[in-house]
Amino acid sequence: MKSKAKKSKAAARGVANLEEATAWLARQGIEEIECMAADLAGVARGKIMPVRKFLGAPQMNLPLAVFYQTITGDFPEDMGPVSAVQSDTDIFLNPDFATLAVVPWAQDPTAQVIHDAFHPDGRPVEESPRQVLRRVLALYRERGWQPVVAPEMEFYLVDKNTDPDYPLKPPIGRSGRPETGRQGYSISAVNEFDALFEDMYEYSEAQGLEIDTLIHESGVAQMEINLRHGDPLELADQVFMFKRTIREVALEHNIYATFMAKPMAAEPGSAMHIHQSIIDTATGENLFSDPKTGEATPAFYAFIAGQQKYLPAIMAILAPYVNSYRRIAKGSGAPVNTQWGYDNRTCGLRVPPSDAANRRVENRIPSSDANPYLAIAASLAAGYLGLSGALSPSAPVDIDASALGVQLPRSLSESLRLFTEARPLVEILGETFVQAYDRVKQTEYEIFMQTISPWEREFLLLNV
């Protein structure tokens, strides 16, 4: 198992075009290539083809409908911005050769590459999550700004569960026993799965994924991976690839890795915290800090204010499923507010301790089930609206912010209403995307409402 990753060397760093990709694929002895793009849920969609075919015609075609598919595999009856006929027409996906990397868990020498989606006339596909993020980053670039992000991803390791009617359980570690109590920051609890994490590091290195730290979170067999800070598009690609990686590694060790926001009722939820700062491209300085005094700038406060104002409206993206809102509850350990504070983890927006050069804002609201492209895009869009409008935030909070009450929508349906009504956000993210996202999520919600839960049978069957 480990030998596959060691033989695979590293990701294709610096590959910029088809000629360089051809040489790299030959050096690696690659036989097949996975051509993929993330759909609205962050699921990898695409085709697997022989390298010879890929090199002969690197552009692939897929139906537009891949960006209208729900997490259950269904499609909205009303596609909104497109007709049923239009949704079945082809779009074209071009490889971003900078994302070319090996697939270290594959049995045969295989590579993967992430694609960007375009219409036949060359227009970007607005429904594509990667395009949504590119659209937001273009607004920053026009202002001479370069966002920098660092995602933190929480996830659970769980015992294999083939019957969805049964609750999830923690897996058996090398001691032969499952965790029975919360082991936050425990080294020995991580060591229970040493073999798994050794493979995870090797597979990640083979793909060029830059893992910074691994810790045990507060839940039973709950882990957190921090990625090094960098360009938002590159980091979104890394989160997308890492999710695939840890799920594959876990399966090789006969357990599951899950990014569900709230997989177990009695355990904390899983988040995808996003650290954010902005670089002035002309000076290379952090826009959030005065280069002379080191003090926080008006831009720093405006960015926070934009996040505060629009967090409720982007909850449909930061918490994209019914299950996501089980994490956003008082007493859950997750922030339920739009407050901000210095090193205050009870706030939705935290300013971590740092020197002036590394001053940043941590958005603690996104859940780990969020599409990384969309979550980063939405969070940066909210900050951009604060910057462009020179908004002012509320005063920082130095108490337990949960005592101030729940300030975020508590359901997917409420979140979608706020999302579609927030015109400034709609204009930034794109009308077509917002309509498509709303249709897909509304369909998922209606499908969920057709399911009767054990709670309903337990308390309503004979009592009402």
C-alpha positions as CSV (number, residue, x, y, z in Angstrom):
1,M,0.0,0.0,0.0
2,K,2.7,2.5,1.0
3,S,4.9,1.5,-1.9
4,K,2.4,2.8,-4.4
5,A,2.8,6.3,-3.0
6,K,6.6,6.1,-2.8
7,K,6.9,5.0,-6.4
8,S,4.6,7.9,-7.5
9,K,7.2,10.6,-6.7
10,A,5.3,14.0,-6.6
11,A,2.7,16.1,-8.1
12,A,3.4,17.8,-11.4
13,R,4.6,21.1,-9.9
14,G,5.3,23.8,-12.5
15,V,3.5,22.0,-15.4
16,A,1.9,24.7,-17.4
17,N,0.9,23.3,-20.8
18,L,0.3,20.1,-22.8
19,E,3.9,19.7,-23.9
20,E,5.1,19.8,-20.3
21,A,2.3,17.5,-19.2
22,T,3.2,15.0,-21.9
23,A,6.8,14.8,-20.7
24,W,5.7,14.5,-17.0
25,L,3.2,11.7,-17.8
26,A,5.9,9.8,-19.7
27,R,8.4,10.1,-16.8
28,Q,5.8,8.8,-14.4
29,G,4.8,5.9,-16.6
30,I,1.1,7.0,-16.3
31,E,-1.4,4.7,-18.2
32,E,-4.7,6.3,-17.3
33,I,-5.9,9.8,-16.3
34,E,-8.9,10.9,-14.3
35,C,-10.3,14.1,-15.8
36,M,-12.6,15.7,-13.2
37,A,-14.4,18.8,-12.1
38,A,-16.2,19.4,-8.8
39,D,-20.0,19.7,-9.0
40,L,-22.1,21.8,-6.6
41,A,-21.7,19.3,-3.8
42,G,-18.0,19.0,-4.4
43,V,-18.3,15.5,-5.9
44,A,-15.7,14.7,-8.5
45,R,-17.5,14.3,-11.9
46,G,-15.7,13.5,-15.2
47,K,-14.2,10.7,-17.2
48,I,-11.3,8.3,-17.0
49,M,-9.4,7.7,-20.2
50,P,-6.1,6.3,-21.5
51,V,-3.3,8.8,-21.5
52,R,-2.9,8.4,-25.3
53,K,-6.4,9.6,-25.8
54,F,-6.1,12.4,-23.3
55,L,-3.0,13.7,-25.0
56,G,-4.6,13.5,-28.4
57,A,-7.6,15.6,-27.3
58,P,-7.2,17.0,-23.7
59,Q,-10.6,18.8,-23.9
60,M,-13.5,16.6,-22.7
61,N,-17.2,17.1,-23.0
62,L,-19.9,16.5,-20.3
63,P,-23.6,17.5,-20.2
64,L,-24.3,20.8,-18.4
65,A,-26.6,18.8,-16.1
66,V,-23.7,17.6,-14.0
67,F,-23.9,21.0,-12.3
68,Y,-27.6,20.5,-11.6
69,Q,-27.3,17.0,-10.0
70,T,-28.3,16.8,-6.3
71,I,-26.4,14.8,-3.7
72,T,-28.9,12.0,-4.1
73,G,-28.4,11.8,-7.8
74,D,-31.7,13.5,-8.7
75,F,-32.3,16.6,-10.8
76,P,-34.7,19.5,-10.2
77,E,-38.0,19.4,-12.1
78,D,-37.5,23.1,-12.8
79,M,-33.9,23.8,-13.8
80,G,-34.4,27.5,-13.4
81,P,-31.8,29.2,-15.6
82,V,-31.8,26.4,-18.3
83,S,-34.4,24.2,-19.9
84,A,-34.3,20.4,-19.7
85,V,-33.0,20.4,-23.3
86,Q,-30.3,22.9,-22.6
87,S,-29.2,21.0,-19.5
88,D,-28.5,17.9,-21.6
89,T,-26.4,19.8,-24.1
90,D,-22.6,19.4,-24.0
91,I,-20.2,21.8,-22.3
92,F,-16.4,21.5,-22.7
93,L,-13.9,21.0,-19.9
94,N,-10.3,22.1,-20.3
95,P,-7.5,20.7,-18.0
96,D,-5.7,23.1,-15.6
97,F,-2.3,21.4,-16.0
98,A,-1.1,23.0,-12.8
99,T,-3.3,20.5,-10.9
100,L,-1.9,17.5,-12.6
101,A,-0.9,14.9,-10.0
102,V,-0.7,11.1,-9.5
103,V,-3.5,9.1,-8.0
104,P,-1.4,7.2,-5.4
105,W,-4.1,4.8,-4.3
106,A,-4.7,3.5,-7.9
107,Q,-3.7,0.0,-8.7
108,D,-2.3,1.0,-12.1
109,P,-0.2,4.1,-12.7
110,T,-2.9,6.8,-12.9
111,A,-2.9,10.6,-12.8
112,Q,-5.6,13.1,-12.2
113,V,-6.2,16.7,-13.4
114,I,-8.9,19.2,-12.5
115,H,-10.8,20.9,-15.3
116,D,-12.5,24.2,-15.9
117,A,-15.9,24.2,-17.7
118,F,-16.8,26.3,-20.7
119,H,-19.7,26.6,-23.1
120,P,-19.1,25.9,-26.8
121,D,-18.8,29.6,-27.5
122,G,-16.0,30.0,-24.9
123,R,-18.0,31.5,-22.1
124,P,-17.2,30.1,-18.6
125,V,-19.9,27.9,-17.2
126,E,-21.3,30.1,-14.4
127,E,-22.7,27.0,-12.5
128,S,-19.2,25.5,-12.1
129,P,-17.9,26.0,-8.5
130,R,-14.4,26.6,-9.7
131,Q,-15.6,29.4,-12.0
132,V,-17.6,31.0,-9.1
133,L,-14.3,31.2,-7.1
134,R,-12.5,32.5,-10.2
135,R,-15.2,35.2,-10.6
136,V,-14.7,36.4,-7.0
137,L,-10.9,36.4,-7.2
138,A,-11.1,38.5,-10.4
139,L,-12.9,41.3,-8.4
140,Y,-10.0,41.3,-5.9
141,R,-7.5,41.3,-8.7
142,E,-9.1,44.4,-10.3
143,R,-8.5,46.2,-7.1
144,G,-4.9,45.2,-6.9
145,W,-5.6,42.7,-4.0
146,Q,-4.6,39.1,-3.6
147,P,-6.6,37.1,-1.0
148,V,-4.7,34.5,1.0
149,V,-6.5,31.6,2.8
150,A,-5.7,28.7,5.0
151,P,-8.5,26.1,5.5
152,E,-8.8,23.8,8.5
153,M,-10.8,20.6,8.0
154,E,-12.4,18.5,10.7
155,F,-13.6,15.0,10.0
156,Y,-14.4,11.8,11.8
157,L,-13.0,8.3,11.4
158,V,-15.9,5.9,11.9
159,D,-16.5,2.2,11.8
160,K,-17.9,0.8,8.5
161,N,-21.6,1.3,8.4
162,T,-23.5,-0.3,5.6
163,D,-27.0,0.2,7.1
164,P,-28.0,3.9,7.3
165,D,-30.6,3.1,9.9
166,Y,-27.9,2.4,12.5
167,P,-25.9,5.2,14.2
168,L,-22.3,5.6,13.5
169,K,-19.7,4.2,15.9
170,P,-16.0,5.1,16.4
171,P,-13.6,2.6,14.8
172,I,-11.2,0.2,16.5
173,G,-7.7,1.5,16.8
174,R,-4.4,-0.4,17.1
175,S,-5.1,-1.1,20.8
176,G,-8.1,-3.2,19.7
177,R,-10.5,-0.8,21.4
178,P,-12.6,2.2,20.2
179,E,-12.4,5.5,21.9
180,T,-14.9,5.9,24.7
181,G,-14.2,9.5,25.8
182,R,-13.2,12.7,24.1
183,Q,-9.5,13.0,23.6
184,G,-8.9,16.6,22.3
185,Y,-5.3,17.2,21.3
186,S,-4.3,13.7,22.4
187,I,-1.2,12.3,20.7
188,S,-1.9,8.8,21.8
189,A,-5.4,8.9,20.4
190,V,-3.9,9.9,17.0
191,N,-1.3,7.2,17.4
192,E,-4.2,4.7,17.5
193,F,-4.4,5.2,13.7
194,D,-0.7,5.7,12.9
195,A,-0.7,3.4,9.9
196,L,-3.6,5.2,8.4
197,F,-2.0,8.6,8.9
198,E,1.3,7.5,7.6
199,D,-0.4,6.5,4.3
200,M,-2.3,9.8,4.4
201,Y,0.9,11.8,4.5
202,E,2.5,9.8,1.8
203,Y,-0.5,10.0,-0.5
204,S,-0.8,13.8,0.2
205,E,2.9,14.4,-0.5
206,A,2.6,12.4,-3.8
207,Q,-0.2,14.8,-4.9
208,G,1.6,18.0,-3.7
209,L,-1.0,18.6,-0.8
210,E,0.7,20.8,1.8
211,I,-0.5,19.6,5.2
212,D,0.7,21.8,8.0
213,T,-0.6,20.0,11.1
214,L,-2.7,17.1,12.2
215,I,-4.5,17.1,15.6
216,H,-7.1,15.1,17.4
217,E,-10.2,17.3,17.8
218,S,-12.7,17.1,20.7
219,G,-15.0,14.5,19.3
220,V,-14.5,10.7,19.5
221,A,-12.1,9.8,16.7
222,Q,-12.5,13.4,15.3
223,M,-9.4,14.8,13.6
224,E,-8.4,18.1,12.1
225,I,-6.0,18.8,9.2
226,N,-4.6,22.2,8.6
227,L,-3.3,23.2,5.2
228,R,-0.7,25.8,4.6
229,H,-1.9,29.3,3.6
230,G,-1.8,30.3,-0.1
231,D,-3.8,31.2,-3.1
232,P,-7.5,30.5,-2.7
233,L,-8.0,28.6,-5.9
234,E,-5.0,26.4,-5.2
235,L,-6.2,25.8,-1.6
236,A,-9.7,24.9,-2.8
237,D,-8.2,22.4,-5.2
238,Q,-6.2,20.9,-2.3
239,V,-9.2,20.6,0.0
240,F,-11.1,18.9,-2.9
241,M,-8.3,16.5,-3.5
242,F,-7.6,15.9,0.2
243,K,-11.2,14.9,0.9
244,R,-10.8,12.2,-1.8
245,T,-7.5,11.2,-0.3
246,I,-8.5,10.6,3.3
247,R,-11.7,8.8,2.2
248,E,-9.6,6.4,0.1
249,V,-7.0,5.9,2.8
250,A,-9.6,5.1,5.4
251,L,-11.2,2.5,3.1
252,E,-7.8,0.9,2.6
253,H,-7.8,0.5,6.4
254,N,-11.3,-0.9,6.5
255,I,-13.0,2.2,8.1
256,Y,-14.8,5.3,6.8
257,A,-13.7,9.0,6.9
258,T,-16.7,11.3,6.9
259,F,-17.0,15.1,6.4
260,M,-20.6,15.1,7.5
261,A,-21.2,18.2,9.6
262,K,-22.9,16.3,12.4
263,P,-22.4,12.5,12.0
264,M,-23.0,11.5,15.6
265,A,-25.7,13.1,17.8
266,A,-23.7,13.1,21.1
267,E,-20.5,14.4,19.5
268,P,-19.4,17.9,18.3
269,G,-19.9,18.8,14.6
270,S,-17.1,19.1,12.1
271,A,-16.1,22.5,10.6
272,M,-14.0,23.9,7.8
273,H,-12.6,27.0,9.3
274,I,-11.2,29.5,6.7
275,H,-8.4,31.9,7.7
276,Q,-8.3,34.9,5.4
277,S,-6.1,37.9,4.7
278,I,-5.5,40.2,1.8
279,I,-2.2,41.2,0.2
280,D,-1.7,44.5,-1.6
281,T,-0.1,43.2,-4.9
282,A,1.7,46.5,-5.5
283,T,3.5,46.5,-2.2
284,G,3.3,42.9,-1.0
285,E,2.1,44.1,2.3
286,N,-0.9,42.7,4.3
287,L,-3.8,45.0,3.6
288,F,-5.1,44.4,7.2
289,S,-2.0,46.0,8.8
290,D,-0.5,49.5,8.5
291,P,3.0,49.0,7.2
292,K,4.4,51.8,9.4
293,T,2.7,51.3,12.7
294,G,1.6,47.7,12.4
295,E,-1.9,48.6,13.6
296,A,-5.1,47.3,12.1
297,T,-6.3,49.2,9.1
298,P,-9.8,50.4,8.1
299,A,-9.7,47.7,5.5
300,F,-9.3,45.1,8.2
301,Y,-12.4,46.3,10.0
302,A,-14.4,46.7,6.7
303,F,-13.6,43.1,5.8
304,I,-14.9,41.9,9.1
305,A,-18.0,44.1,8.7
306,G,-18.8,42.6,5.3
307,Q,-18.5,39.1,6.8
308,Q,-20.8,40.1,9.7
309,K,-23.4,41.5,7.4
310,Y,-23.5,38.7,4.9
311,L,-22.8,35.6,6.9
312,P,-26.6,34.8,7.3
313,A,-27.0,35.2,3.5
314,I,-24.2,32.8,2.7
315,M,-25.2,30.1,5.2
316,A,-26.8,28.2,2.3
317,I,-23.3,27.6,1.0
318,L,-21.4,27.4,4.3
319,A,-24.0,24.9,5.7
320,P,-25.4,23.3,2.5
321,Y,-27.4,20.3,3.9
322,V,-30.1,19.6,6.4
323,N,-27.6,17.8,8.5
324,S,-25.4,21.0,8.6
325,Y,-27.9,22.8,10.8
326,R,-27.6,20.1,13.5
327,R,-24.1,21.6,14.1
328,I,-25.4,25.2,14.4
329,A,-27.1,24.8,17.7
330,K,-26.6,26.3,21.2
331,G,-24.4,24.1,23.3
332,S,-23.0,22.3,20.3
333,G,-19.5,24.0,20.5
334,A,-19.9,25.6,17.1
335,P,-20.4,29.4,16.9
336,V,-24.0,30.4,16.2
337,N,-23.4,34.1,15.8
338,T,-22.0,36.8,13.6
339,Q,-19.9,38.4,16.4
340,W,-16.2,38.9,16.1
341,G,-13.4,38.9,18.8
342,Y,-9.7,38.6,19.4
343,D,-8.8,34.9,20.0
344,N,-12.4,34.2,21.0
345,R,-13.5,30.8,19.6
346,T,-17.1,31.4,20.6
347,C,-17.4,34.0,17.9
348,G,-18.3,33.3,14.3
349,L,-15.4,35.5,13.3
350,R,-12.1,35.1,15.3
351,V,-9.0,37.2,15.0
352,P,-6.1,34.8,15.9
353,P,-3.0,36.0,17.8
354,S,-0.4,37.1,15.3
355,D,2.1,39.7,14.3
356,A,1.1,42.5,12.0
357,A,2.3,40.7,8.8
358,N,0.0,37.7,9.6
359,R,-3.1,39.6,10.8
360,R,-6.1,37.6,9.5
361,V,-9.7,36.8,10.1
362,E,-10.9,33.2,10.7
363,N,-14.4,32.4,9.5
364,R,-15.5,29.6,11.9
365,I,-19.0,29.1,10.5
366,P,-18.5,26.8,7.5
367,S,-19.1,23.1,8.1
368,S,-16.8,20.4,6.7
369,D,-19.5,19.3,4.3
370,A,-19.3,22.6,2.3
371,N,-17.9,22.7,-1.2
372,P,-14.5,24.3,-0.7
373,Y,-14.7,26.3,-3.9
374,L,-18.0,27.8,-3.0
375,A,-17.3,28.3,0.7
376,I,-14.1,30.2,0.0
377,A,-15.8,32.2,-2.7
378,A,-18.8,33.1,-0.6
379,S,-16.7,34.1,2.4
380,L,-14.4,36.3,0.3
381,A,-17.4,37.8,-1.5
382,A,-18.8,38.9,1.9
383,G,-15.4,40.4,2.8
384,Y,-15.2,42.1,-0.6
385,L,-18.6,43.8,-0.1
386,G,-17.4,45.1,3.2
387,L,-14.2,46.4,1.7
388,S,-15.9,48.0,-1.3
389,G,-18.6,49.5,0.9
390,A,-16.2,50.7,3.6
391,L,-18.5,49.1,6.2
392,S,-17.9,49.3,9.9
393,P,-18.2,46.2,12.2
394,S,-19.7,45.9,15.7
395,A,-17.5,46.1,18.7
396,P,-15.3,43.0,19.4
397,V,-16.7,40.6,21.9
398,D,-14.6,39.3,24.8
399,I,-17.3,37.2,26.5
400,D,-19.0,33.9,25.5
401,A,-20.7,35.0,22.4
402,S,-23.1,32.1,22.5
403,A,-24.8,33.9,25.4
404,L,-25.9,36.6,22.8
405,G,-28.2,34.1,21.1
406,V,-28.4,32.4,17.7
407,Q,-27.9,35.0,15.0
408,L,-27.7,32.6,12.0
409,P,-30.5,30.9,10.1
410,R,-31.4,27.5,11.6
411,S,-32.7,25.7,8.5
412,L,-31.7,25.2,4.9
413,S,-34.9,26.7,3.6
414,E,-34.5,29.9,5.6
415,S,-30.8,30.1,4.4
416,L,-31.8,29.7,0.8
417,R,-34.4,32.5,1.1
418,L,-31.8,34.9,2.5
419,F,-29.3,33.8,-0.1
420,T,-31.4,34.5,-3.1
421,E,-32.6,37.8,-1.7
422,A,-29.1,39.2,-1.1
423,R,-28.8,41.1,-4.4
424,P,-25.2,42.3,-3.8
425,L,-24.1,38.7,-3.3
426,V,-26.1,37.5,-6.3
427,E,-24.4,40.0,-8.5
428,I,-20.9,38.9,-7.3
429,L,-21.5,35.2,-7.4
430,G,-23.6,35.3,-10.6
431,E,-27.3,35.1,-11.2
432,T,-27.2,31.9,-13.1
433,F,-25.2,30.1,-10.4
434,V,-27.4,31.4,-7.6
435,Q,-30.6,30.2,-9.4
436,A,-29.0,26.8,-10.2
437,Y,-27.8,26.4,-6.6
438,D,-31.2,27.3,-5.2
439,R,-33.0,24.8,-7.4
440,V,-30.6,22.0,-6.5
441,K,-30.8,22.7,-2.8
442,Q,-34.6,23.1,-2.8
443,T,-34.8,19.7,-4.5
444,E,-32.6,18.1,-1.9
445,Y,-34.7,19.6,0.8
446,E,-37.9,18.2,-0.7
447,I,-36.4,14.7,-1.0
448,F,-35.3,14.9,2.6
449,M,-38.9,15.8,3.7
450,Q,-40.0,12.5,2.2
451,T,-38.0,10.6,4.8
452,I,-39.5,9.7,8.2
453,S,-36.9,9.8,11.0
454,P,-36.5,7.4,13.9
455,W,-37.3,10.4,16.2
456,E,-40.7,10.8,14.6
457,R,-41.5,7.1,15.0
458,E,-40.2,7.1,18.6
459,F,-42.2,10.1,19.9
460,L,-45.1,10.6,17.6
461,L,-46.2,7.0,16.6
462,L,-48.3,6.3,19.8
463,N,-48.4,9.7,21.5
464,V,-50.1,12.1,19.1
